[in-house]
Amino acid sequence: MMVTIMILLIFGLIFFAGGAIGIIRFPDFYSRLHPAGKLDTGGLVITMSAFALYTIQPFDLEAIITSIKIILIVVFVFITSPTAIHSIVDAGIRAGLEPWEKQEDK
Amino acid sequence: MLLPTYRCLIGPTVFDRLVGVNAIGSKTIVMLILIGLIYKRVDMFVDIALAYAMLNFIAVLAASRYFQKQKGLYDKTGKRTPLI
């Protein structure tokens, strides 16, 4: 059980690190949304499932309820995070932000 | 946690800052649960993290709804001069 939790946490860390670096490195606002939206949500899902596995260990009723609540957070973020990113893109397009083209002259 | 804050400070346009805020929000949720594990009182911190997830979502929605009316982002002559 502990090994699976450790593996899940390492994967979650990789996802989060990728998301954070992606937010910095990408050239344009629209391309920066990909890591922010996907990797953060994915990292959150994996890390939260690791926490849920950890809290469920004593197997008494109270621990099971807490891990169910953690799974509830995962489901909630899974639904809301893409919609939030979608509203940001919507606002970006309405405000007249052009996507970045690769300049050949550079 | 520091990298999205850097994006929040430097980001040329307002929307980069929104992306940074959203990233920080999702990372704080995980950190809240970690703090709960440290203090051995997870069920209290799970509720706080759930409330924070909702707040983060609504804040990003409201901010993006507010900023979409901003016309002065890029002047239409093609010059990339971010005004904000």
N, CA and C atoms of all chains as a GROMACS GRO file, in nm:
protein
  570
    1MET      N    1   0.083  -0.120   0.000
    1MET     CA    2   0.000   0.000   0.000
    1MET      C    3   0.088   0.126   0.000
    2MET      N    4   0.191   0.126   0.087
    2MET     CA    5   0.273   0.247   0.092
    2MET      C    6   0.346   0.268  -0.040
    3VAL      N    7   0.385   0.160  -0.107
    3VAL     CA    8   0.461   0.177  -0.232
    3VAL      C    9   0.373   0.247  -0.335
    4THR      N   10   0.243   0.203  -0.344
    4THR     CA   11   0.157   0.267  -0.444
    4THR      C   12   0.142   0.415  -0.412
    5ILE      N   13   0.132   0.447  -0.283
    5ILE     CA   14   0.114   0.590  -0.248
    5ILE      C   15   0.237   0.668  -0.291
    6MET      N   16   0.355   0.608  -0.269
    6MET     CA   17   0.477   0.681  -0.306
    6MET      C   18   0.483   0.701  -0.457
    7ILE      N   19   0.449   0.596  -0.533
    7ILE     CA   20   0.455   0.609  -0.679
    7ILE      C   21   0.358   0.716  -0.725
    8LEU      N   22   0.235   0.713  -0.669
    8LEU     CA   23   0.135   0.814  -0.710
    8LEU      C   24   0.185   0.954  -0.679
    9LEU      N   25   0.246   0.969  -0.560
    9LEU     CA   26   0.292   1.104  -0.524
    9LEU      C   27   0.401   1.150  -0.619
   10ILE      N   28   0.492   1.058  -0.658
   10ILE     CA   29   0.600   1.099  -0.749
   10ILE      C   30   0.542   1.143  -0.881
   11PHE      N   31   0.443   1.066  -0.931
   11PHE     CA   32   0.380   1.106  -1.057
   11PHE      C   33   0.312   1.241  -1.041
   12GLY      N   34   0.242   1.260  -0.927
   12GLY     CA   35   0.176   1.390  -0.908
   12GLY      C   36   0.276   1.503  -0.910
   13LEU      N   37   0.393   1.478  -0.847
   13LEU     CA   38   0.496   1.582  -0.844
   13LEU      C   39   0.543   1.614  -0.985
   14ILE      N   40   0.562   1.509  -1.067
   14ILE     CA   41   0.609   1.533  -1.204
   14ILE      C   42   0.507   1.617  -1.279
   15PHE      N   43   0.378   1.582  -1.261
   15PHE     CA   44   0.274   1.658  -1.332
   15PHE      C   45   0.278   1.805  -1.289
   16PHE      N   46   0.289   1.826  -1.157
   16PHE     CA   47   0.284   1.965  -1.109
   16PHE      C   48   0.406   2.042  -1.158
   17ALA      N   49   0.524   1.976  -1.152
   17ALA     CA   50   0.646   2.046  -1.196
   17ALA      C   51   0.634   2.081  -1.344
   18GLY      N   52   0.584   1.983  -1.424
   18GLY     CA   53   0.567   2.011  -1.566
   18GLY      C   54   0.474   2.127  -1.588
   19GLY      N   55   0.363   2.130  -1.512
   19GLY     CA   56   0.268   2.239  -1.528
   19GLY      C   57   0.331   2.372  -1.497
   20ALA      N   58   0.406   2.376  -1.386
   20ALA     CA   59   0.463   2.505  -1.345
   20ALA      C   60   0.566   2.552  -1.447
   21ILE      N   61   0.653   2.459  -1.492
   21ILE     CA   62   0.755   2.501  -1.588
   21ILE      C   63   0.688   2.540  -1.720
   22GLY      N   64   0.582   2.464  -1.757
   22GLY     CA   65   0.514   2.495  -1.884
   22GLY      C   66   0.455   2.634  -1.882
   23ILE      N   67   0.404   2.675  -1.765
   23ILE     CA   68   0.343   2.809  -1.758
   23ILE      C   69   0.448   2.914  -1.788
   24ILE      N   70   0.571   2.890  -1.746
   24ILE     CA   71   0.675   2.991  -1.766
   24ILE      C   72   0.728   2.987  -1.908
   25ARG      N   73   0.755   2.864  -1.958
   25ARG     CA   74   0.836   2.855  -2.080
   25ARG      C   75   0.757   2.884  -2.207
   26PHE      N   76   0.626   2.868  -2.206
   26PHE     CA   77   0.556   2.871  -2.336
   26PHE      C   78   0.550   3.014  -2.388
   27PRO      N   79   0.558   3.035  -2.523
   27PRO     CA   80   0.575   3.171  -2.577
   27PRO      C   81   0.451   3.258  -2.561
   28ASP      N   82   0.332   3.200  -2.574
   28ASP     CA   83   0.216   3.288  -2.588
   28ASP      C   84   0.112   3.252  -2.484
   29PHE      N   85   0.017   3.342  -2.463
   29PHE     CA   86  -0.084   3.319  -2.362
   29PHE      C   87  -0.163   3.193  -2.391
   30TYR      N   88  -0.202   3.176  -2.520
   30TYR     CA   89  -0.289   3.062  -2.551
   30TYR      C   90  -0.213   2.931  -2.532
   31SER      N   91  -0.083   2.931  -2.570
   31SER     CA   92  -0.012   2.804  -2.552
   31SER      C   93   0.014   2.780  -2.404
   32ARG      N   94   0.019   2.889  -2.324
   32ARG     CA   95   0.046   2.871  -2.181
   32ARG      C   96  -0.072   2.805  -2.111
   33LEU      N   97  -0.187   2.809  -2.174
   33LEU     CA   98  -0.306   2.753  -2.108
   33LEU      C   99  -0.299   2.601  -2.103
   34HIS      N  100  -0.232   2.542  -2.205
   34HIS     CA  101  -0.233   2.394  -2.206
   34HIS      C  102  -0.178   2.337  -2.077
   35PRO      N  103  -0.049   2.372  -2.040
   35PRO     CA  104  -0.001   2.310  -1.916
   35PRO      C  105  -0.082   2.351  -1.796
   36ALA      N  106  -0.123   2.481  -1.792
   36ALA     CA  107  -0.195   2.527  -1.673
   36ALA      C  108  -0.322   2.446  -1.654
   37GLY      N  109  -0.399   2.427  -1.764
   37GLY     CA  110  -0.525   2.357  -1.748
   37GLY      C  111  -0.505   2.209  -1.725
   38LYS      N  112  -0.432   2.143  -1.813
   38LYS     CA  113  -0.428   1.996  -1.808
   38LYS      C  114  -0.339   1.945  -1.698
   39LEU      N  115  -0.214   1.998  -1.694
   39LEU     CA  116  -0.118   1.934  -1.604
   39LEU      C  117  -0.156   1.959  -1.460
   40ASP      N  118  -0.204   2.079  -1.428
   40ASP     CA  119  -0.240   2.105  -1.288
   40ASP      C  120  -0.356   2.016  -1.246
   41THR      N  121  -0.458   2.004  -1.334
   41THR     CA  122  -0.571   1.919  -1.296
   41THR      C  123  -0.526   1.775  -1.281
   42GLY      N  124  -0.444   1.728  -1.378
   42GLY     CA  125  -0.397   1.590  -1.371
   42GLY      C  126  -0.314   1.567  -1.247
   43GLY      N  127  -0.221   1.661  -1.219
   43GLY     CA  128  -0.138   1.645  -1.100
   43GLY      C  129  -0.221   1.643  -0.975
   44LEU      N  130  -0.324   1.730  -0.973
   44LEU     CA  131  -0.410   1.734  -0.854
   44LEU      C  132  -0.484   1.602  -0.837
   45VAL      N  133  -0.534   1.547  -0.947
   45VAL     CA  134  -0.609   1.420  -0.936
   45VAL      C  135  -0.520   1.312  -0.879
   46ILE      N  136  -0.395   1.302  -0.931
   46ILE     CA  137  -0.307   1.193  -0.887
   46ILE      C  138  -0.268   1.213  -0.741
   47THR      N  139  -0.231   1.337  -0.705
   47THR     CA  140  -0.187   1.359  -0.568
   47THR      C  141  -0.301   1.336  -0.471
   48MET      N  142  -0.421   1.382  -0.508
   48MET     CA  143  -0.536   1.364  -0.418
   48MET      C  144  -0.569   1.216  -0.402
   49SER      N  145  -0.556   1.139  -0.510
   49SER     CA  146  -0.587   0.996  -0.493
   49SER      C  147  -0.483   0.933  -0.402
   50ALA      N  148  -0.358   0.981  -0.408
   50ALA     CA  149  -0.257   0.929  -0.314
   50ALA      C  150  -0.298   0.964  -0.170
   51PHE      N  151  -0.345   1.087  -0.147
   51PHE     CA  152  -0.387   1.123  -0.011
   51PHE      C  153  -0.505   1.039   0.033
   52ALA      N  154  -0.600   1.015  -0.061
   52ALA     CA  155  -0.717   0.937  -0.024
   52ALA      C  156  -0.674   0.797   0.018
   53LEU      N  157  -0.580   0.739  -0.059
   53LEU     CA  158  -0.531   0.605  -0.024
   53LEU      C  159  -0.466   0.607   0.114
   54TYR      N  160  -0.396   0.718   0.142
   54TYR     CA  161  -0.325   0.723   0.270
   54TYR      C  162  -0.424   0.735   0.386
   55THR      N  163  -0.528   0.818   0.368
   55THR     CA  164  -0.620   0.839   0.480
   55THR      C  165  -0.709   0.718   0.501
   56ILE      N  166  -0.725   0.633   0.400
   56ILE     CA  167  -0.822   0.525   0.416
   56ILE      C  168  -0.761   0.409   0.496
   57GLN      N  169  -0.632   0.416   0.526
   57GLN     CA  170  -0.564   0.298   0.580
   57GLN      C  171  -0.627   0.242   0.705
   58PRO      N  172  -0.661   0.320   0.813
   58PRO     CA  173  -0.713   0.255   0.935
   58PRO      C  174  -0.848   0.189   0.913
   59PHE      N  175  -0.916   0.216   0.800
   59PHE     CA  176  -1.038   0.144   0.763
   59PHE      C  177  -1.150   0.159   0.864
   60ASP      N  178  -1.145   0.262   0.953
   60ASP     CA  179  -1.267   0.280   1.034
   60ASP      C  180  -1.358   0.378   0.960
   61LEU      N  181  -1.479   0.395   1.011
   61LEU     CA  182  -1.580   0.468   0.934
   61LEU      C  183  -1.531   0.610   0.907
   62GLU      N  184  -1.469   0.671   1.009
   62GLU     CA  185  -1.435   0.814   0.996
   62GLU      C  186  -1.331   0.832   0.886
   63ALA      N  187  -1.235   0.738   0.874
   63ALA     CA  188  -1.132   0.754   0.771
   63ALA      C  189  -1.193   0.736   0.633
   64ILE      N  190  -1.288   0.645   0.624
   64ILE     CA  191  -1.349   0.621   0.492
   64ILE      C  192  -1.424   0.747   0.448
   65ILE      N  193  -1.494   0.812   0.544
   65ILE     CA  194  -1.568   0.933   0.506
   65ILE      C  195  -1.471   1.040   0.460
   66THR      N  196  -1.356   1.054   0.528
   66THR     CA  197  -1.261   1.159   0.488
   66THR      C  198  -1.208   1.132   0.348
   67SER      N  199  -1.176   1.006   0.320
   67SER     CA  200  -1.120   0.979   0.186
   67SER      C  201  -1.229   0.998   0.080
   68ILE      N  202  -1.355   0.969   0.117
   68ILE     CA  203  -1.462   0.996   0.019
   68ILE      C  204  -1.470   1.146  -0.007
   69LYS      N  205  -1.450   1.227   0.098
   69LYS     CA  206  -1.454   1.372   0.078
   69LYS      C  207  -1.338   1.415  -0.012
   70ILE      N  208  -1.223   1.350   0.003
   70ILE     CA  209  -1.110   1.387  -0.084
   70ILE      C  210  -1.144   1.354  -0.228
   71ILE      N  211  -1.208   1.237  -0.247
   71ILE     CA  212  -1.247   1.201  -0.384
   71ILE      C  213  -1.348   1.302  -0.436
   72LEU      N  214  -1.432   1.354  -0.344
   72LEU     CA  215  -1.530   1.456  -0.387
   72LEU      C  216  -1.458   1.580  -0.438
   73ILE      N  217  -1.350   1.618  -0.368
   73ILE     CA  218  -1.275   1.735  -0.415
   73ILE      C  219  -1.219   1.706  -0.553
   74VAL      N  220  -1.168   1.584  -0.572
   74VAL     CA  221  -1.109   1.550  -0.702
   74VAL      C  222  -1.214   1.565  -0.811
   75VAL      N  223  -1.334   1.510  -0.787
   75VAL     CA  224  -1.440   1.518  -0.889
   75VAL      C  225  -1.475   1.664  -0.914
   76PHE      N  226  -1.485   1.741  -0.805
   76PHE     CA  227  -1.524   1.882  -0.820
   76PHE      C  228  -1.422   1.956  -0.904
   77VAL      N  229  -1.293   1.938  -0.872
   77VAL     CA  230  -1.191   2.011  -0.948
   77VAL      C  231  -1.187   1.960  -1.091
   78PHE      N  232  -1.213   1.830  -1.108
   78PHE     CA  233  -1.210   1.775  -1.244
   78PHE      C  234  -1.313   1.844  -1.332
   79ILE      N  235  -1.426   1.881  -1.271
   79ILE     CA  236  -1.532   1.944  -1.351
   79ILE      C  237  -1.503   2.092  -1.367
   80THR      N  238  -1.457   2.159  -1.256
   80THR     CA  239  -1.454   2.305  -1.262
   80THR      C  240  -1.328   2.357  -1.329
   81SER      N  241  -1.215   2.288  -1.316
   81SER     CA  242  -1.091   2.348  -1.368
   81SER      C  243  -1.097   2.370  -1.519
   82PRO      N  244  -1.141   2.271  -1.601
   82PRO     CA  245  -1.151   2.303  -1.744
   82PRO      C  246  -1.249   2.416  -1.775
   83THR      N  247  -1.358   2.424  -1.701
   83THR     CA  248  -1.452   2.533  -1.732
   83THR      C  249  -1.387   2.667  -1.700
   84ALA      N  250  -1.307   2.671  -1.593
   84ALA     CA  251  -1.240   2.798  -1.560
   84ALA      C  252  -1.143   2.836  -1.672
   85ILE      N  253  -1.067   2.737  -1.719
   85ILE     CA  254  -0.971   2.766  -1.826
   85ILE      C  255  -1.046   2.809  -1.952
   86HIS      N  256  -1.162   2.745  -1.975
   86HIS     CA  257  -1.241   2.781  -2.094
   86HIS      C  258  -1.287   2.925  -2.084
   87SER      N  259  -1.326   2.968  -1.962
   87SER     CA  260  -1.374   3.107  -1.950
   87SER      C  261  -1.259   3.203  -1.970
   88ILE      N  262  -1.137   3.163  -1.932
   88ILE     CA  263  -1.022   3.252  -1.954
   88ILE      C  264  -0.997   3.267  -2.103
   89VAL      N  265  -1.005   3.153  -2.176
   89VAL     CA  266  -0.982   3.163  -2.321
   89VAL      C  267  -1.088   3.251  -2.385
   90ASP      N  268  -1.213   3.231  -2.337
   90ASP     CA  269  -1.322   3.312  -2.392
   90ASP      C  270  -1.293   3.460  -2.372
   91ALA      N  271  -1.248   3.495  -2.250
   91ALA     CA  272  -1.221   3.635  -2.222
   91ALA      C  273  -1.105   3.684  -2.309
   92GLY      N  274  -1.003   3.597  -2.328
   92GLY     CA  275  -0.888   3.638  -2.407
   92GLY      C  276  -0.928   3.669  -2.550
   93ILE      N  277  -1.012   3.583  -2.607
   93ILE     CA  278  -1.050   3.602  -2.748
   93ILE      C  279  -1.138   3.727  -2.760
   94ARG      N  280  -1.230   3.743  -2.663
   94ARG     CA  281  -1.321   3.860  -2.673
   94ARG      C  282  -1.242   3.988  -2.658
   95ALA      N  283  -1.134   3.985  -2.578
   95ALA     CA  284  -1.060   4.110  -2.559
   95ALA      C  285  -0.966   4.135  -2.676
   96GLY      N  286  -0.964   4.047  -2.775
   96GLY     CA  287  -0.889   4.077  -2.896
   96GLY      C  288  -0.742   4.040  -2.885
   97LEU      N  289  -0.713   3.924  -2.821
   97LEU     CA  290  -0.573   3.884  -2.807
   97LEU      C  291  -0.542   3.789  -2.922
   98GLU      N  292  -0.447   3.826  -3.011
   98GLU     CA  293  -0.422   3.737  -3.124
   98GLU      C  294  -0.329   3.626  -3.080
   99PRO      N  295  -0.350   3.502  -3.132
   99PRO     CA  296  -0.254   3.395  -3.100
   99PRO      C  297  -0.120   3.425  -3.165
  100TRP      N  298  -0.017   3.367  -3.109
  100TRP     CA  299   0.122   3.399  -3.145
  100TRP      C  300   0.158   3.319  -3.270
  101GLU      N  301   0.216   3.385  -3.372
  101GLU     CA  302   0.263   3.305  -3.487
  101GLU      C  303   0.414   3.297  -3.478
  102LYS      N  304   0.471   3.191  -3.535
  102LYS     CA  305   0.617   3.175  -3.529
  102LYS      C  306   0.678   3.271  -3.629
  103GLN      N  307   0.755   3.369  -3.578
  103GLN     CA  308   0.815   3.466  -3.671
  103GLN      C  309   0.934   3.399  -3.740
  104GLU      N  310   0.935   3.398  -3.875
  104GLU     CA  311   1.046   3.331  -3.946
  104GLU      C  312   1.171   3.416  -3.936
  105ASP      N  313   1.154   3.550  -3.913
  105ASP     CA  314   1.277   3.633  -3.927
  105ASP      C  315   1.373   3.605  -3.810
  106LYS      N  316   1.319   3.556  -3.700
  106LYS     CA  317   1.410   3.543  -3.582
  106LYS      C  318   1.523   3.444  -3.608
  107MET      N  319   0.528   2.639  -0.671
  107MET     CA  320   0.442   2.749  -0.626
  107MET      C  321   0.500   2.883  -0.670
  108LEU      N  322   0.634   2.894  -0.674
  108LEU     CA  323   0.695   3.022  -0.708
  108LEU      C  324   0.680   3.052  -0.856
  109LEU      N  325   0.681   2.947  -0.941
  109LEU     CA  326   0.681   2.974  -1.085
  109LEU      C  327   0.551   3.041  -1.128
  110PRO      N  328   0.431   2.990  -1.086
  110PRO     CA  329   0.312   3.066  -1.125
  110PRO      C  330   0.312   3.207  -1.067
  111THR      N  331   0.370   3.228  -0.948
  111THR     CA  332   0.373   3.364  -0.895
  111THR      C  333   0.458   3.452  -0.984
  112TYR      N  334   0.568   3.394  -1.034
  112TYR     CA  335   0.651   3.471  -1.128
  112TYR      C  336   0.568   3.508  -1.251
  113ARG      N  337   0.490   3.408  -1.299
  113ARG     CA  338   0.405   3.439  -1.414
  113ARG      C  339   0.303   3.546  -1.377
  114CYS      N  340   0.255   3.546  -1.254
  114CYS     CA  341   0.158   3.648  -1.215
  114CYS      C  342   0.221   3.785  -1.217
  115LEU      N  343   0.347   3.794  -1.171
  115LEU     CA  344   0.409   3.927  -1.164
  115LEU      C  345   0.446   3.976  -1.303
  116ILE      N  346   0.507   3.884  -1.384
  116ILE     CA  347   0.568   3.930  -1.508
  116ILE      C  348   0.466   3.934  -1.621
  117GLY      N  349   0.370   3.843  -1.617
  117GLY     CA  350   0.282   3.816  -1.731
  117GLY      C  351   0.244   3.940  -1.808
  118PRO      N  352   0.273   3.947  -1.942
  118PRO     CA  353   0.241   4.070  -2.015
  118PRO      C  354   0.094   4.109  -2.005
  119THR      N  355   0.004   4.012  -2.021
  119THR     CA  356  -0.135   4.056  -2.023
  119THR      C  357  -0.206   4.011  -1.894
  120VAL      N  358  -0.324   4.064  -1.874
  120VAL     CA  359  -0.399   4.030  -1.753
  120VAL      C  360  -0.428   3.882  -1.751
  121PHE      N  361  -0.447   3.824  -1.872
  121PHE     CA  362  -0.494   3.685  -1.874
  121PHE      C  363  -0.382   3.591  -1.831
  122ASP      N  364  -0.253   3.632  -1.855
  122ASP     CA  365  -0.147   3.547  -1.801
  122ASP      C  366  -0.155   3.544  -1.650
  123ARG      N  367  -0.191   3.661  -1.596
  123ARG     CA  368  -0.200   3.664  -1.448
  123ARG      C  369  -0.313   3.573  -1.403
  124LEU      N  370  -0.422   3.571  -1.482
  124LEU     CA  371  -0.534   3.483  -1.444
  124LEU      C  372  -0.489   3.338  -1.445
  125VAL      N  373  -0.408   3.302  -1.547
  125VAL     CA  374  -0.361   3.164  -1.554
  125VAL      C  375  -0.276   3.134  -1.432
  126GLY      N  376  -0.189   3.231  -1.393
  126GLY     CA  377  -0.106   3.210  -1.276
  126GLY      C  378  -0.191   3.191  -1.151
  127VAL      N  379  -0.295   3.274  -1.138
  127VAL     CA  380  -0.379   3.264  -1.017
  127VAL      C  381  -0.447   3.128  -1.013
  128ASN      N  382  -0.493   3.082  -1.129
  128ASN     CA  383  -0.560   2.951  -1.132
  128ASN      C  384  -0.463   2.840  -1.093
  129ALA      N  385  -0.338   2.851  -1.140
  129ALA     CA  386  -0.240   2.746  -1.107
  129ALA      C  387  -0.209   2.748  -0.958
  130ILE      N  388  -0.192   2.868  -0.903
  130ILE     CA  389  -0.163   2.876  -0.759
  130ILE      C  390  -0.278   2.818  -0.680
  131GLY      N  391  -0.403   2.848  -0.726
  131GLY     CA  392  -0.518   2.798  -0.653
  131GLY      C  393  -0.519   2.647  -0.646
  132SER      N  394  -0.491   2.584  -0.760
  132SER     CA  395  -0.499   2.437  -0.758
  132SER      C  396  -0.385   2.379  -0.676
  133LYS      N  397  -0.272   2.450  -0.668
  133LYS     CA  398  -0.163   2.398  -0.586
  133LYS      C  399  -0.192   2.417  -0.438
  134THR      N  400  -0.262   2.527  -0.403
  134THR     CA  401  -0.291   2.547  -0.260
  134THR      C  402  -0.385   2.441  -0.208
  135ILE      N  403  -0.475   2.391  -0.296
  135ILE     CA  404  -0.566   2.287  -0.248
  135ILE      C  405  -0.486   2.167  -0.200
  136VAL      N  406  -0.386   2.128  -0.281
  136VAL     CA  407  -0.306   2.012  -0.241
  136VAL      C  408  -0.228   2.043  -0.115
  137MET      N  409  -0.178   2.168  -0.106
  137MET     CA  410  -0.097   2.202   0.012
  137MET      C  411  -0.184   2.198   0.138
  138LEU      N  412  -0.312   2.239   0.124
  138LEU     CA  413  -0.400   2.238   0.242
  138LEU      C  414  -0.413   2.096   0.295
  139ILE      N  415  -0.432   2.000   0.202
  139ILE     CA  416  -0.448   1.863   0.250
  139ILE      C  417  -0.318   1.817   0.316
  140LEU      N  418  -0.204   1.858   0.259
  140LEU     CA  419  -0.076   1.819   0.320
  140LEU      C  420  -0.067   1.870   0.462
  141ILE      N  421  -0.106   1.998   0.482
  141ILE     CA  422  -0.100   2.055   0.617
  141ILE      C  423  -0.192   1.976   0.709
  142GLY      N  424  -0.309   1.937   0.653
  142GLY     CA  425  -0.400   1.857   0.734
  142GLY      C  426  -0.335   1.727   0.778
  143LEU      N  427  -0.260   1.664   0.685
  143LEU     CA  428  -0.194   1.538   0.720
  143LEU      C  429  -0.090   1.562   0.829
  144ILE      N  430  -0.018   1.676   0.819
  144ILE     CA  431   0.087   1.703   0.918
  144ILE      C  432   0.025   1.715   1.056
  145TYR      N  433  -0.089   1.790   1.064
  145TYR     CA  434  -0.148   1.814   1.195
  145TYR      C  435  -0.237   1.699   1.239
  146LYS      N  436  -0.242   1.588   1.159
  146LYS     CA  437  -0.320   1.470   1.197
  146LYS      C  438  -0.468   1.503   1.214
  147ARG      N  439  -0.514   1.612   1.147
  147ARG     CA  440  -0.658   1.643   1.156
  147ARG      C  441  -0.707   1.664   1.013
  148VAL      N  442  -0.715   1.556   0.934
  148VAL     CA  443  -0.737   1.570   0.791
  148VAL      C  444  -0.880   1.616   0.765
  149ASP      N  445  -0.978   1.566   0.848
  149ASP     CA  446  -1.116   1.593   0.806
  149ASP      C  447  -1.148   1.742   0.813
  150MET      N  448  -1.079   1.816   0.906
  150MET     CA  449  -1.105   1.959   0.908
  150MET      C  450  -1.047   2.024   0.782
  151PHE      N  451  -0.924   1.984   0.746
  151PHE     CA  452  -0.858   2.053   0.634
  151PHE      C  453  -0.921   2.014   0.501
  152VAL      N  454  -0.986   1.895   0.495
  152VAL     CA  455  -1.050   1.857   0.369
  152VAL      C  456  -1.162   1.955   0.338
  153ASP      N  457  -1.236   1.993   0.446
  153ASP     CA  458  -1.346   2.089   0.420
  153ASP      C  459  -1.290   2.223   0.375
  154ILE      N  460  -1.180   2.266   0.439
  154ILE     CA  461  -1.120   2.394   0.400
  154ILE      C  462  -1.076   2.386   0.254
  155ALA      N  463  -1.015   2.275   0.214
  155ALA     CA  464  -0.967   2.263   0.076
  155ALA      C  465  -1.084   2.264  -0.021
  156LEU      N  466  -1.194   2.200   0.017
  156LEU     CA  467  -1.312   2.199  -0.072
  156LEU      C  468  -1.365   2.340  -0.088
  157ALA      N  469  -1.373   2.414   0.024
  157ALA     CA  470  -1.423   2.552   0.015
  157ALA      C  471  -1.328   2.635  -0.072
  158TYR      N  472  -1.198   2.612  -0.055
  158TYR     CA  473  -1.102   2.690  -0.134
  158TYR      C  474  -1.112   2.657  -0.282
  159ALA      N  475  -1.139   2.529  -0.314
  159ALA     CA  476  -1.154   2.493  -0.456
  159ALA      C  477  -1.270   2.569  -0.516
  160MET      N  478  -1.381   2.575  -0.443
  160MET     CA  479  -1.498   2.648  -0.496
  160MET      C  480  -1.464   2.794  -0.514
  161LEU      N  481  -1.398   2.853  -0.410
  161LEU     CA  482  -1.367   2.996  -0.418
  161LEU      C  483  -1.278   3.023  -0.538
  162ASN      N  484  -1.178   2.938  -0.559
  162ASN     CA  485  -1.084   2.960  -0.669
  162ASN      C  486  -1.159   2.959  -0.801
  163PHE      N  487  -1.251   2.864  -0.814
  163PHE     CA  488  -1.326   2.853  -0.941
  163PHE      C  489  -1.408   2.978  -0.965
  164ILE      N  490  -1.480   3.021  -0.861
  164ILE     CA  491  -1.570   3.135  -0.882
  164ILE      C  492  -1.488   3.261  -0.908
  165ALA      N  493  -1.373   3.275  -0.838
  165ALA     CA  494  -1.290   3.395  -0.858
  165ALA      C  495  -1.240   3.401  -1.002
  166VAL      N  496  -1.195   3.286  -1.056
  166VAL     CA  497  -1.141   3.290  -1.193
  166VAL      C  498  -1.253   3.320  -1.291
  167LEU      N  499  -1.373   3.263  -1.264
  167LEU     CA  500  -1.486   3.292  -1.355
  167LEU      C  501  -1.518   3.440  -1.354
  168ALA      N  502  -1.529   3.498  -1.232
  168ALA     CA  503  -1.567   3.638  -1.224
  168ALA      C  504  -1.460   3.725  -1.289
  169ALA      N  505  -1.332   3.695  -1.264
  169ALA     CA  506  -1.226   3.779  -1.319
  169ALA      C  507  -1.228   3.772  -1.472
  170SER      N  508  -1.244   3.651  -1.526
  170SER     CA  509  -1.239   3.642  -1.673
  170SER      C  510  -1.363   3.709  -1.731
  171ARG      N  511  -1.478   3.697  -1.662
  171ARG     CA  512  -1.597   3.765  -1.713
  171ARG      C  513  -1.576   3.916  -1.711
  172TYR      N  514  -1.501   3.965  -1.609
  172TYR     CA  515  -1.482   4.110  -1.597
  172TYR      C  516  -1.386   4.160  -1.703
  173PHE      N  517  -1.280   4.078  -1.732
  173PHE     CA  518  -1.175   4.133  -1.817
  173PHE      C  519  -1.206   4.118  -1.964
  174GLN      N  520  -1.315   4.046  -1.999
  174GLN     CA  521  -1.332   4.026  -2.142
  174GLN      C  522  -1.378   4.153  -2.210
  175LYS      N  523  -1.428   4.252  -2.133
  175LYS     CA  524  -1.478   4.374  -2.197
  175LYS      C  525  -1.363   4.469  -2.228
  176GLN      N  526  -1.238   4.430  -2.195
  176GLN     CA  527  -1.127   4.525  -2.206
  176GLN      C  528  -1.082   4.530  -2.351
  177LYS      N  529  -1.105   4.638  -2.421
  177LYS     CA  530  -1.072   4.641  -2.564
  177LYS      C  531  -0.927   4.685  -2.583
  178GLY      N  532  -0.865   4.755  -2.486
  178GLY     CA  533  -0.735   4.817  -2.513
  178GLY      C  534  -0.620   4.722  -2.498
  179LEU      N  535  -0.642   4.591  -2.513
  179LEU     CA  536  -0.532   4.498  -2.489
  179LEU      C  537  -0.422   4.518  -2.592
  180TYR      N  538  -0.457   4.494  -2.719
  180TYR     CA  539  -0.357   4.510  -2.825
  180TYR      C  540  -0.415   4.606  -2.928
  181ASP      N  541  -0.340   4.708  -2.965
  181ASP     CA  542  -0.399   4.796  -3.068
  181ASP      C  543  -0.398   4.722  -3.201
  182LYS      N  544  -0.495   4.751  -3.281
  182LYS     CA  545  -0.523   4.664  -3.398
  182LYS      C  546  -0.418   4.684  -3.506
  183THR      N  547  -0.318   4.774  -3.488
  183THR     CA  548  -0.224   4.795  -3.601
  183THR      C  549  -0.120   4.684  -3.605
  184GLY      N  550  -0.140   4.579  -3.527
  184GLY     CA  551  -0.050   4.464  -3.540
  184GLY      C  552   0.074   4.478  -3.456
  185LYS      N  553   0.099   4.600  -3.404
  185LYS     CA  554   0.218   4.613  -3.319
  185LYS      C  555   0.184   4.544  -3.186
  186ARG      N  556   0.274   4.462  -3.138
  186ARG     CA  557   0.242   4.388  -3.014
  186ARG      C  558   0.282   4.474  -2.895
  187THR      N  559   0.196   4.572  -2.860
  187THR     CA  560   0.232   4.653  -2.742
  187THR      C  561   0.129   4.622  -2.635
  188PRO      N  562   0.157   4.530  -2.545
  188PRO     CA  563   0.060   4.501  -2.439
  188PRO      C  564   0.041   4.623  -2.351
  189LEU      N  565  -0.083   4.675  -2.342
  189LEU     CA  566  -0.103   4.800  -2.269
  189LEU      C  567  -0.116   4.774  -2.120
  190ILE      N  568  -0.132   4.652  -2.079
  190ILE     CA  569  -0.152   4.630  -1.935
  190ILE      C  570  -0.032   4.555  -1.880
   0.00000   0.00000   0.00000
